Amino acid sequence: MAHVELANVDKYYGHYHALRGIDLSVDKGEFIVMVGPSGCGKSTTLKTIAGLESISSGRIVINGRDVTREEPGDRGIAMVFQSYALYPHMTVAENMGFGLRMQKRPKAEIDQAVLRAAEILRLTDQLDKRPKALSGGQRQRVAIGRAITRSPEVFLFDEPLSNLDAALRTQMRVELSTLHERLGSTMIYVTHDQVEAMTMASRIVVFNKGIVEQVGAPLELYANPVNLFVAGFLGAPRMNFVSVRLGRIVDGTAEVAVDGGPTFQVPVVADLPTMPPGATLTLGIRPENIVLRPASAGTVPATIRLVEQLGRETILYVDAGLLKASSSESGTANLTVQTAEPRPLHTGEAIHLSLPENALFLFAPDGRRISRARPVFS
């Protein structure tokens, strides 16, 4: 196991500032998952840790040793790529032992390391086969086995499951989590898949435009995003955002109102930024927190535009004329509702929605979350 630290890491590609002062500390034995949109810097960060990309400034430290200028093979890391990168003319055993052969290790040591990795990954009956005879999931296990045989201090994964179908991805998520528990190794993992991040990570690192927006346990980030970007990025379907006007703030509670629509009371943090009455704020609510109710004074009328039946639950895309989208959207708000409503719901149907105040998020004009933190149930 190894501790990994990035201290004020910057990376330029010409004039393009890809990484902007990245500070990150990974504890021994953690499973860290990096997420963010394309081009945000997560894969670049992984490659700088591996030594595949040099950094422009800052330091990278592994187990107290500054490896910033060291070659990849000297850093005590092993990397698993999206493309498997297996040699087609070699058997599974030869692929898994390749790194050790390059280090000119004794054959008995290589055979023992390969057999141990094969047992962990349930590949003992595949050792004599070549990659073309394997399924996608088996090929990825071989790539992981090649990393295991090297006994690295840190495992790095660059979207290793993105080439697999949905069923195999689910299976491999379980296998990787089991592998982490069994080895107790430090693992740093890059993905676009939020399900992978939420189910596998000890902590999630959210990247955006070359900076780290937030680091925390999956449920903590989901319950308490620090800003609009994290709130909108984590969660599928994504959080709904609605423009509101600030009224009074009394006893730690902000009164906010939708123009021509309902008023909400939202508990807010003590260190509020300066905002005049009438300031435009953004109200957020996750789709699963919106409730279908009979028409009443506290509900919002809406019309269903699209229904997605997912079996146990249903996703509704609705137009709620009273709720205007936040500045990041356009036109009438297209709210997304996730419901377990047992009755059939149909396109064009008129419904009424309740937005429970205890499920609301509130964001300042600069995007900072100003609603109070909510408890996280693990």
LOTI-965214 format. One record per residue: residue in one letter; y, z, x of N, C-alpha, C in turn. Coordinates in steps of 0.001 Angstrom, whole numbers, plus 500000, padded with zeros to 6 digits. Each point is the difference from the previous one (the first is absolute). Layout:
LOTI-965214
AYZXYZXYZX/...
This chain:
LOTI-965214
M498800500000500847501200500000499153501245500000500879/A501055499400499492501218499906500793501225500172499115/H501034500567500601501309500077499369500803498783500444/V500655499342499057500795498808500299501443500263499592/E500923499651500885501412500212499701500810498761500363/L500822499560499063500977498952500250501372500649499970/A500770499817501072501295500653500116501096498949500130/N500797499861498941501170499117499995499649498584500459/V498948499450499425499498498687500423500806498884499337/D500513499100500832500682498796499538499259498779500498/K500027498946499196499398498735500397500891498861499538/Y500393499155500949500777498806499700499167498760500279/Y500138499005499120499536498644500277501258499144500088/G500500499799501197501299499346500138501064500882499392/H500702499471498995501043500791499321499452500747498782/Y498752499760499668499426500647498813499512501401500349/H500519500985499276499681501405500251498819500390499109/A498776499878500531498792500179499189499675501458499735/L500176500860500999499777501440499851501269500727500400/R500413500964499159501301500637500172499862501503500156/G499803500443501226499968501439500270498860500717499318/I498787499484500117498844500587499332499607501313500672/D499984501074499230499488501302500432498812500343499115/L498855500212500627498792500289499222499057500838500846/S499480501060499410499034500862500674498714500018499184/V498896499613500635498689499957499352499141501107500600/D499560500931499175499200501118500489498579499563500320/K499332500783500826498609499718500339499140500006498742/G499182498969499864499074499932498885500595499524498705/E501275499636499966500626499500498771499575498574499698/F500051499650498729499837498627499550501353499582499431/I500788499309500817501340499574499625499942498566499482/V500614499747498855500055498650499451501457499562499930/M500282498830500597501338499426499984500064498931498923/V501016500092499125500176499026498926501437499517499980/G500209498899499298501332499435499869499886498518499728/P501098499363499593499961498566499702499809499172501262/S499701498731499838499830499105501147501270499996500846/G499805500061501317501129499960500916500724501307500180/C499420501104499494500703501292500061499841500709501340/G499012499588500825499827500617501303498717500788500187/K499168500100498972498804500842500124498978499419500989/S499729498694499924499047499397500941500571499962501408/T501307499771500105500642500028501321499858501384500624/T500183501048499201499835501365500510498581500223500498/L499011499540499226498602500151500418499755499285501321/K500543498797500142499781499229501227500694500627501194/T501122500679499790500641500685501123499171501193500454/I499366500695499048499112501107500378498818499468500804/A499485498830499583498856499404500689500378499429501357/G501281499720500222500420499345501235499983498494499905/L499757499464498805500014498549499816501427499464499887/E500942500882499689501418499667500007500722501041500845/S500894499534500872500825500935500763501136500484499108/I500579501137500341501137500506499236501270499801500812/S501121499919499293501283499787500673500584501302500526/S499749501096499288500432501318500469499194501061499274/G500046501230500530499239501100499414498740500295500798/R499148500848499431498767500405500692498838500044499024/I498809499704500526498758500168499267499118500926500816/V499581501107499383499255501042500712498676500234499281/I498903499968500739498680500288499450499405501178500763/N499730501076499277499458501232500598500838500492501168/G501316499963499827500906500504501015500252499047501150/R499357498825499991500153499026501087500877498849499536/D501062499737500741500890498899499670499301498683500334/V499668499239498942499270498748500200500898498783499753/T501311500217499944500929498942499604499802498728500810/R499755500138501287499876498817500867498557499725500413/E499056500713499418498601499795500373499415498795499278/E498973499402500616499296498884499398499153500497498823/P499703499108499040499199500415498839498678500666500371/G499304499482501008498703500545500366500057501374500632/D501210500442500358500149501300500658500504501087499054/R500163499669498723500637500942499071499005500868499228/G498714499710500109499017500794499273499979499717498516/I500321498750499633500017499616498584498991498879499755/A499620499833498738499197498856499580500598499476498715/M500095498665499883500668499397498859499042499125499219/V500056500117498682499187499182499101500951499093499235/F499723498689500070500909499014499435499522499519498633/Q500913499345499299499706499406498702498929498920500101/S499972499265501122499160498806500124498612500272500572/Y499640501264500206498711500415500576499928499708501492/A500373498765500428500019499618501420498650500215500672/L498929499558499341498657500097500574499666498708500735/Y499177500109501039499534498826500731498804499407499255/P500111498762499509498931499448499153498683499773500721/H500028499797501332498766499730500744499280501268500422/M500615501165499748499390501270500390499359500671498800/T498975500805500258499396500797498942500921501157499643/V499634500696498935500753501186499612500035501011501136/A498859500244500606499938500962501100500871499562501168/E499985498700500313500805499505501122501485500090499682/N500371499706498748501400500148499610500456501448500105/M499180500923499523500379501406500006500083500568501409/G499190499499500900500007500515501370500877499234500953/F500739498995499483500756499109500884501028500752500842/G500765500887499360501026500722500750499429500834501122/L498858500614499763499372500817501048499456499132501127/R499493498815499654499522499093501059501152499556500889/M501154499759499392501173499613500786500431501127500939/Q499706501222499615500298501146500866498889500262501013/K498950499121499952498861500089500919499288501357499915/R499849500469498753499241501230499788498508499720500150/P499212501015500319498547499813500128499386499544498681/K498954499164500090499376499448498797499478501100499084/A499413501046500564499463501083499173501122500677499210/E501170500170500611501141500607499315500493499095498874/I500039498690500257500442499046498984499041500009498814/D498702499939500294498999499976498924500088501258499151/Q500196501131500645500092501258499268501244500027499107/A501138499517500536501243499986499224499894499049498813/V499376498836500213499841499032498928499091500557498906/L498900500641500398499068500550499017500664501115499192/R500776500833500663500700501091499293500966499419498977/A500797498995500404500953499394499076499282499302498848/A498893499343500304499237499297498964499435500973498978/E499561501165500449499490501004499073501105500525499097/I501178500232500568501129500491499209500395498990498933/L499942498712500356500493498940499124498891499292499223/R498770500528500092498847499430499303499785498527500362/L499980499758501306499801498635500503498762499879500885/T499161501007500006498862499979500930499050498834499727/D499915499532498762499104498891499687500697498642500129/Q501241500002500493500753498756500157500295499677501473/L499510500814500934500433499899501393499641498669500651/D498939499352499567499574498747500614500590498769499326/K500772500199498918500580498872499282501327499574500625/R500405498771499691501301499507500414500977500089498816/P501305500009500279500987500229498935499867499084498794/K499599498741500199499926499076498868498949500422498974/A499063500847500408498953500459499081500405501255499237/L501212500489500213500445501261499404501002499756498871/S500075500958499094501046499972498975501333500418500620/G501089499808499217501313500397500503500079501477500317/G499409500822499114500023501442500250499222500380501238/Q498862499337500234499198500282501194500750499574501258/R500673498858499958500775499559501164501099501005500334/Q500652500527498951501046500976500282499410501270500580/R498806500390499551499353501175500581499644499760501461/V499616498780500339499715499684501403501270500136500839/A501120499504499471501267500126500715500373501469500200/I499755500812498976500268501438500134499022500620500996/G498737499551499960499009500502500957500374499698501431/R500560498827500239500447499658501353501078500981500473/A500855500437499056501012500998500355499358501356500273/I499022500386499179499359501305500157499305500127501351/T499345498937500451499240500083501257500892500343501185/R501269499719499892500913500287501117500457501449500023/S499650500779498968500419501410499891501493500153500253/P500835499294499241501444500052500252500606501318499564/E501179500271500537500758501164499544500666499736498658/V500353498731499756500686499631498775499425498685499480/F499706499954498685499609498754499346501227499406499312/L500229498702500196501082499283499338499398498920499111/F500441499936498744499473499030499038501157499163499460/D499910498683500157501048499105499502499464499218498811/E500241500516498796499555499398498739498536499536500062/P499085500896500342498624499566500247499226499565498770/L500471500343498800499238499694498794500593498854499180/S501069499406500477500710499029499167499208498716499771/N498997499705500830499198498792499809498798500215499081/L499821501222499530498831500313499178500339499902498517/D498971499769499171500241499981498565500174501433499495/A500402500122498723500384501311499465498877501021500099/A498759499580499672498880500943500034499723500472501425/L500046499063500960499753500381501393501116500881500541/R501243499735499584501103500851500463499784501436499541/T499578500165498750499736501345499487498901500675500812/Q498931499272500275498893500549500779500456500370501409/M500781499112500629500434500250501376501015501140500074/R500818500190498955500896501160499995499198501288500096/V498932500067499219499151501193500025499365500157501378/E499525498897500570499329500069501299500960500414501105/L501231499491499961500973500381501023500398501469499874/S500173500472498766500327501413499805498856500893500483/T498770499587499717498829500753500464499921499982501519/L500292498836500588499992499878501463501031500924500629/H501181500075499397501038500878500535499560501461499956/E499394500399498889499521501384499895498909500280501027/R499140499028500229498879500202500920500452500051501457/L500917499091500377500450499953501390501121500984500288/G500805500303498987501151500875500210501052499397500901/S499999498673500103500898499314500930501389499789499391/T500971499771500872501336499629499561499984498523499618/M500442499687498786499990498620499524501369499643499441/I500474498816500396501278499470499504499704498639499390/Y500410499819498758499506498910499171501173499310499313/V500052498682500074501052499215499341499401499255498825/T500694500028498861499508499293498819501154499628499078/H499766498972499165500890499695498883499492500644498716/D498780500503500042499313500460498797500321501468499735/Q500696500269498906500373501378499687498802500872499683/V498960499410499414498806500790499695499375500504501293/E499926499151501015499486500440501305500848501150500533/A501308499849499915500877501040500533499831501317499254/M500010499941498671499949501224499214498651500708500102/T498921499246500166498669500616499984499488500400501369/M500526499391501073499432500239501327500867500876500894/A501293500011499787500921500571500980500070501521499958/S500100500606501196500467501382500100501492500033499699/R500721499038500607501422499813499719500294498504499971/I500992499631499204500455498621499900501366499887500680/V500183498906500737501288499680500611500529498755499299/V501150500121499340500587498872499265501073499356500862/F499787498718500331500947499232500810500848499096499117/N501227499735500473500880499049499328501031499504500991/K500019498705500257501002499376500869500085500683501357/G498832500312500563499960500531501355500266501474500141/I500122500725498887500193501448500077498912500696499189/V499828501287500270499085500824499211500805500660498899/E499666499658498756500718500577498857499514501407499681/Q498685500225500066499446501312499635498590500122500549/V499635501211500380498646500320500460499531501214499210/G498769499939499470499492501159499285498621499754499429/A499408501050499439498708499876499339500137499064498808/P498933499267499656500104499002498926500589500531498706/L499487501123499489500499500508498727501430500509500107/E500381500508501172501372500466500194500978498828499929/L499662498884500634500872498826499950500076499433498595/Y498876500033499294499975499475498633500849500861499069/A499908501322500173500719500918499111501454500158500397/N500296499898501297501347500302500490500499498961501001/P500146498744499585500570498991500905501436500361500352/V500389499745501252501344500407500423501075499053499490/N499624498775499664501025499037499594499420498927499084/L500866499112499576499608498928499085498933499100500595/F500104499717501303499032499083500605498597500571499940/V499827501242500428498669500610500002499492500142498570/A500879500391499089499604500159498598499496498688499422/G500677498901500334499610498714499464498820499380500712/F499796500381501262498923499385500764498649500644499703/L499966501322499898498738500692499745499752500110498506/G498863499529499592499647500055498591499740498607499455/A498893499850499307499664498719499374499436500280498615/P500679499515498957501265499251499989501162500836500572/R501030499294500456501115500672500668500841500800499007/M500789500922500548500883500834499185501023499135499269/N500329500404498772501076499370499241501341500598500415/F501033499155500098501341500462500347500994499553498926/V500847500939499573500971499750498930501364500519500441/S501051499238499744501367500436500322500492501023498983/V500621501060500502500563501039499135501361500416500535/R500777500657499138501316500531500391499931501521500107/L500618500517501042500017501444500208501025500650499076/G499552501046499314500917500795499187500328501297500731/R499650501134499393500281501298500615498806500468500832/I500294500862500977498946500700500737500238501488499772/V499084500648499295500155501405499632498724500754500369/D500161501078500774498873500867500362498827499203500605/G500340499079500903498952499262500706499333498915499186/T500592499633498877499434498936499171501057498931499752/A499636498745500278500917498883499775499728499374498645/E501065499768499264499892499263498747500316498535500299/V499056499131499715500208498568500244499724499252498704/A500700498902499807499892499276498731499862498509500252/V499196499361499166499912498547499964501117499504499085/D500737498978500458501087499472499169499451499551498655/G500491500637498935499548499660498664498602500469499676/G499429500828500898498629500449499806499867501500500164/P498811500471500350499735501434500037500646500703501187/T500057501333499882500490500872501069498837500830500522/F500002500259501319498925500762500626500576501137500842/Q499248501086500066500345501146500840499011500036501169/V500530499892501230499128499917501167500380501082501007/P499093500927500356500292500982501043500253499297501329/V501047500441500723500386499323501234500029500981501170/V500019499450501215499997500796501220501342500700500164/A500000501035500846501224500773500195501032499238500829/D499525499215501005500937499314500905500295498584499496/L500601499929498830500319498706499402501091499287500790/P499865498671500162501131499248500550501148500008499004/T501208499764500492501168499991499119499953498784499090/M500005500263498693499933498917499024500910500346498830/P500920499123499646500890500292498873499281499802498674/P500436500655498934499454499718498669500142498512499684/G498986499448499403500012498573499695499367499143501082/A499615500618501127499352499243501081498694499390499495/T499704498815500486498754499332499622498866500506500882/L498976500563499378498822500497500687498787499207499530/T498883500256500628498754499332499609498994501043499557/L499484499801498809498953500864499452498661499303500226/G499013500767500442498678499430500237498930500735499213/I499001499254499556498846500615499344498784499121500259/R498887500633500325498787499243500276499368499523498692/P499348498834500024499434499432498772499050500932499271/E499224500802500736499028500876499340500648501193499313/N501298500226500266500695501125499376500744499626498723/I500093498718499697500625499572498752498970500127498880/V500434500556498879499080500307498907500382499204498749/L499009499437499334500234499346498708500063501067498920/R501079499983499188500213500994498949500428499312498700/P499829500667498887500623499508498767501521500024500149/A500685499163499279501460499934500069500624501344499660/S500937500432500835500741501239499764501300499917500772/A500812501048499861501308500004500663499874499966501517/G498892500471500542499868500066501443499257498835500624/T499666498990499223499217498890500542500856498747500175/V499484499062500787500699498746500287499197498848499405/P500604499170499150499276498858499438499769498928501066/A498849499351499912499653498962500979499083498981499340/T499885498861500659499120498934499527499033499626501109/I498726499929499676498987499650500996500091498507500313/R500109499676501297500052498607500427498684499517500595/L499224500909500577498726499623500598499086501208499997/V498721499781499708498997501067499986498912499659501023/E499684500945500880498883499856500926498973501083499683/Q498863499586499440498932500940499680499132500214501233/L499935501240500480499222500304501203498796500886499692/G499610500047498743498864500830499635500452501370499577/R499919500962500919500359501376499657501494500146499737/E500813499129500593501442500100499808500582498620499749/T501250499989499527500685498766499668501370500008500670/I500388498858500568501331499838500578500828499174499027/L501165500524499621500911499296499109501277499649500756/Y500453498768499832501306499578500515500899499837498785/V501041500809499930500783500073498773501484499779500278/D500707499532498995501459499902500023500566501149499172/A500779500830500641500650501117499303501501499746500054/G500554499495498916501384499547500005501012501074500327/L499710501266499677500959501078500270500043500377501484/L498943499659500733499917500399501400500327498809500887/K501103500096500723500420498915500877499440500233501406/A499535498914500595499388500118501317501000500503501021/S499499500627501060500858500432501098500563498779500705/S500917500230500926500698498896500664499060499112500795/S498792500504500337499059499202500768499255499003499118/E500180500101498670499335499102499060501049499121499321/S499576499208499055500949499167499272499612499943498526/G501015499926499139499739499841498573499465501255499361/T499403499813498824499405501113499267498851500587500796/A499881501300499975498946500660500774498632499533499537/N499191499598500911498597499727499714499228501239500428/L499789500909499072499274501221500311498500499721500059/T499342500723500888498544499942500072499465501336499510/V499038499952499100499404501201499417498501499962500256/Q499478501097500522498556500134500219499476501044499019/T499114499588499106499609500889498914498498499960499764/A499487501101499485498598500062499562499932499971498481/E501046499473499362500067499904498537498731499339499460/P499286500672499106498713499452499562500117498800499059/R501114499882499291500098498918499025500376498684500688/P499662498857499413500387498704500562501516499832500003/L500523499409501064501427499719500109500160498497500222/H501076499427499412500100498553499973501379499527500453/T500025498819500606501254499367500384500884499807498770/G501283500345500155500949499884498898500092501236499134/E499124500963500207499994501205499172501186500897500348/A500617500571498984501085500960500185499405501399500184/I500435500703501028499504501340500286501189500906500323/H499731501298500137501018500956500412499473500809501182/L500891500219500957499608500644501258500738501316500180/S499282500964500577500599501276500397499964500104501514/L501150500384500588500103500199501446500146501500500254/P498907500720500249500079501459500176500926500379501151/E500901500938499746500989500360501020499365500623501236/N498843500674499833499367500618501168499307498973500903/A499994498723499583499396498946500816501043499064500600/L501288500312499815501067499101500440500399500252501450/F500318498919500703500602500051501323501445499533499866/L500872500525500864501396499583499975500437499679501425/F500686498866500153500401499520501316501502499756500041/A500618500410501112501431499820500205500310498525500264/P501296499622499984500357498603500270499491499487501354/D499865500888500999499500499551501311498473499953500063/G499316500286498883498548499925499955499278501300500236/R500695501026500443499364501290500265499525500646498706/R498796500596500006499539500731498821500763501307499884/I500565500261498834500755501229499805499367500893498940/S498965499527499327499265500889499096499182500975500824/R499774501167499452499288501048500714498555499605500294/A499476500561501102498596499752500351499106500591498920/R498869499335499799499057500469498989498731500460500671/P499237500885499373498779500521500626498961498897500190/V499211500164501054498931499045500292498673500709499774/F499150499419499184498708500595499708498939499219500753/S499293500677500901498998499323500821498609500311499469/
